Amino acid sequence: MSQNETLFNRAQQVIPGGVNSPVRAFGSVGGFPRFIQRAEGARMWDADGKAYIDYVGSWGPAIAGHAHPEIVEAVRKAALDGLSFGAPTEAEVEMAEQLCAQLPGMDMVRLVSSGTEATMSAIRLARGFTGRDAIIKFEGCYHGHADCLLVKAGSGALTFGNPSSGGVPADFAKHTLVLDYNDPDQLEATFKAKGSDIAAVIVEPFAGNMNLVRPSDRFLQTLRELCTAHGAVLIFDEVMTGFRVGPQGAQGLVGITPDLTTLGKVVGGGMPVGAFGGRRDIMEKIAPLGPVYQAGTLSGSPVAVAAGLASLKLVRQAGFYEQLADRARQLTEGLSAVARQHGVAFCAQSVGGMFGLYFSEEPPQGFADVMASDRERFNRFFHAMLEHGHYFAPSAFEAGFVSAAHTVEDIDATICAAEQVFADLAA
């Protein structure tokens, strides 16, 4: 029996589902997860010693590659001075200064320990700033596991949502409206009916948690205009896209400045860090300056901040994002080409170092399109590529990532393996 399977059997006895985050369980693709022993550059090795070219990258933060020596050294040096103080450090100030300097509209920022903390806190802040309760989110977008965000659509576009998780009271969900991504007409109708009640709209500017879905120009522009007109706070959830798709995140690419931004992943360089920030008049409502409470003993952990600062230094190198985007395009265009050769309904797209793979004729525009793709064929593709030593996200609903450590030869090897897999899928 594989050592991975043995470990999974052990884990299921003491960890719910055998994993500490659900997607790791391979629940949507079947089989057992690979237990990773180590990773370096673009590769990981599992408990059986098998190597994989990795396209998950710890779900985004390994943008420079796994175990990058500069990040590891920064962590080592910080750890030697102490793991945690529960008091301010100069590194926290440096991190905040860098984030405010690089992101449009970010006047002030607060560090936290996870993306969920960042989004949860940003929504509380928006409610405290506006004095309103209602928020809007979009079907298929994931913003962490805070109660008010684990909500599915109600019975109609203008009805508030219902809990999508056990343990979430209906009273929490009733303040969340769930709309369709990329539907500006629905947005306009919702603000016309309920604009004075809406505290905030939270959106992934490039969705990554229902696979990669690009926004239409009109969708994001309409969001900005409606929030401004109705006094609602526009929150860009850039936990996944921040410093992943470009030096100013998604907001730099689309040219739209949100009121608040949430960050994670790359900002932590592989360590647990999140952040939220934005307009000064909003951020000054946070304690100890204002009445909106937020706290965290390990917020701004010196070791995690050291990793994040090292990661942000690497991505500022000349040509970093151009090379990253080239590698992602090489992958998506190569996979699409070999799929066409074998007559498999498949397409792919990328933005920066982030990409989406779809077993459908066209890239999705929203959640319904993602749900209509051929997930059974994706599962077969996933397992076949895994067997060949290429590790993609174990779900048809997740975006993938390339890193600066991926070489042209790595991508070519993946495309070569995929050619055989697509041939088998077409048979």
Secondary structure, 3 states (H helix, E strand, C coil): CCHHHHHHHHHHHHCHHHCCCHHHHCCCCCCCCCCEEEEEECEEEECCCCEEEECCHHHCCCCCCECCHHHHHHHHHHHHCCCCCCCCCHHHHHHHHHHHHHCCCCCEEEEECCHHHHHHHHHHHHHHHHCCCEEEEECCCCCCCCHHHCEECCCCCCCECEECCCCCCHHHHCCEEEECCCCHHHHHHHHHHHHHHEEEEEECCCECCCCCECCCHHHHHHHHHHHHHHCCEEEEEECCCCCCCCCCHHHHHHCCCCCEEEECHHHHCCCCCEEEEECHHHHCCECCCCCECCCCCCCCCHHHHHHHHHHHHHHCCCCHHHHHHHHHHHHHHHHHHHHHHCCCCCEEEEECCEEEEECCCCCCCCHHHHHCCCHHHHHHHHHHHHHHCEECCCCCCCCEECCCCCCHHHHHHHHHHHHHHHHHHHC
